[in-house]
Structures are given as structure tokens and as C-alpha cells.
Amino acid sequence: MSGLTKKLGPVEWLICVIASIGFAFDIYVILVLPLILGPALGELGGLKPGTPQYLDWASWMFFVPAFAGGLFGMIGGYLTDLWGRRRVLVWSILIYSFATLAAGYATSLEQLLFFRCCSFIGVCVEFVAAVAWLAELFPDQEQREKVLGYTQAFSSIGGLMVTGAYYLAVTYTNSFPEIYGTHSAWRYTLISGLIPAIPLMIIRPFLPESPAWARKKAEGTLKRPTFLALFQPQFAKTTWVTMIMFAASYGAAFGAIQQMPRIVPGLSELAGMAPPAVQKVVSNVQLWQEVGGLVGRVALALLATMIVSRRLLIRIFQVPGLLILPFVFFTATSSSVEGVKWGMAAIGFLTVAQLSFWGNYLPRVYPTHLRGTGESFAANVGGRMLGTLAALITVQLVPRIPGAS
């Protein structure tokens, strides 16, 4: 980010730092589920992997929170245009901060599902509000591309953080205070999600509102947002295409990538290993995936200022991703742990970078009064509500494939 040093003052740098923490925490909340799902279902419901009840609850844990987040996130995007970016950001942070803490103290599967829904709602609203906020705080196009690209790269830092938190929770679980009389690594991992939220809750209320939104609001020229406006002739094509593309990006992430922690324990190389040792291998594989995703996001941030064509930019990641992702998952069960790690690093590089692309692209195509509404429709209807159906389909379909055991 050396190119930004001369242009940004202390307030702008603080905004970038806080936005980066916010994006990191968003992914932290999302990626914790694949790591803690098995232990949580076992402790709260006595469910064993492979049983119909386990598969049903696994499906619901992946899909229902994402669907709820998408539904309320769509409303949050509308409120972002109606009430302002900063106010909605603050409330979204409060929601997912308290929800992730409460999830760690859940006493039933129903409670865990409810608080995961609340966590997702906060995350989905925060993402849309943060992207609109940043885009309008930095009106210069090149600077905006860099700020959005590099701050979103911290989403992968969030993935590294949750992987590290899970590893520490598994390794030092007996060193933490008991919760309900037990030492459960999955509970400590969920609760750790509150830590990145603390600076956000303290600092964000004091940061400036979007100057573009505030100026139009003060002048009385800010139009009232409506979802119907997204389907007017000048926006309809963009609305439908971005929704479908977002759904495809999230479909790959939820239907395939987030299922790898459930695949790794079945590798023949891990047969006979104790559960804590297996869990460490799972976290190590996810670490490689997140490192690949971080490198991919940084690469996209660099290329976004060098390549004018947005179509060419996204195809640089999409085309090889269409080849590598199915190959890695097709060969995963017969591969070594080392092979799976490298494969997931490559998938992370090519697939996760595409999620950053949409954060850079969407603010360019909607006016101020529709920016949050338009972003929320693509990200939440396309990504969270439709794209995450892939997780439900994967979990339910795989055991029914001939030859599955």
C-alpha cells in the first residue's frame, strides 16, 4: 500500500484499518462453522457423522444462517441507503458481536442455529454497508480500487485468524475456564470471535459518515431507494448478471471449499489418529487454503489498477478455477494430506479472489441512493440466499451417490 501513503491522512488510514478489521471479522464468523460443526453437533445433539440426523443438522447449520443473513442483509442494504452507512455499520457490528459470544454458550442445537443466524445477519449487513462507505469516502477511482482491494484482502486474514484460534483452542483447551463443566474447543473458538469486534465497537461510531451520502441528504437531493429501481432498464442487466455471478462464487465456496474440513478426516493417511490430532490436520489444511486466498485477494487488488477490462480481470481467476477446483475435489479422497494442502491453496487463490472482485465492481455500477440496495441484492439474494444452497445440496446429495460410504 506504499502508493497510498502520500495521499491518505491519519483519519483515512484509521478508516482503512477499521474496515480491514471488519472484513476480517466477517470471514472469521463465516469460516468458523466448518471447523466446529462436528464437535458441536456431537456435544449438543449426540449426533454421529454419517447419520441422517447429523446430515440434516449439518445442512441446516450451513444454509439457514446464510439464508437468514441474506434476507436481513438485503433489508440492511436498503437501510444503508435510507439511514446512512455509518449508523447501519455500528448496529451490524453490535449484532454479530453479541451473537457470536452467545453462540459459544449455546445449550442446544436450536440455540446454536439461532445465534448463528444472528451472527450471519450482522455479517451480511456489515459487508454491504462497509463497501458502500469505503467507495464514497475515496472518490478517486484508482485510490478507491486500491483501498477496496487491499482492505478486502484482510478477509483472508480473518480466515487465518479463525484457523489459528481453532488450533490454539484444540491444543490448549484444558487451560481455558470450563463452560458448563467441560472444556470444549469449539466453544472457545466461537467466543474468540468477539475479540476482533472490540476495536470496531469502540472506534467506528466516531468515524465520519459517507460525505457523498451526507451531502445529498443535507441538500434534499438524495432519492429514496427502492428495490424496483434495480430492475429499471438502465440497471436490470447489471442486477441480474451480478446476482447470478455472486451465486456462482458463493456456490463454489459453500458447496465445495467449506466442505473440505469434513473430507480431510476421511483421508487414509489419518486412519487411527486421535481426534485432537485429526483436528489439528484439518486446521492446517484450512490454513493453506486461507493463505492461498490471501495471496489471491492481494493479486486481484494489484491487477484491479492495471487491467481496465473488468471482464478480463475476473476471467483471469475464473477460467483456471473451473479446471482446478473439480480436479482437486475429485482426487481428494485418494490424495495425500500434502496434496490436499497444495490443492486447497490453489483453489483459495483462484476462488476467494473472486469474492473481492465484487466488492470492487459493485460500487461502480449503482448511484449513491441505490448503492447499498444494489450491492445487497447481488451479495445477499445471489450469494447468501441462492449460492449457499450449494452447501445444503452437497451435504444431502453426497451420501446418496452410488459408492458413497
Secondary structure, 3 states (H helix, E strand, C coil): CHHHCCCCCHHHHHHHHHHHHHHHHHHHHHHHHHHHHHHHHHHHHCCCCCCHHHHHHHHHHHHHHHHHHHHHHHHHHHHHHHHCHHHHHHHHHHHHHHHHHHHCCCCCHHHHHHHHHHHHHHHHHHHHHHHHHHHHHCCCHHHHHHHHHHHHHHHHHHHHHHHHHHHHHHHCHHHCCCECCECCHHHHHHHHHHCCHHHHHHHHHHCCCCHHHHHHHHHCCCCCCCCHHHHCHHHHHHHHHHHHHHHHHHHHHHHCHHHHHHHHHHCHHHCCCCHHHHHHHHHHHHHHHHHHHHHHHHHHHHHHCCCCCHHHHHHHHHHHHHHHHHHHHHHHHHCCHHHHHHHHHHHHHHHHHHHHHHHHHHHHHCCHHHHHHHHHHHHHHHHHHHHCHHHHHHHHHHHHCCCCC
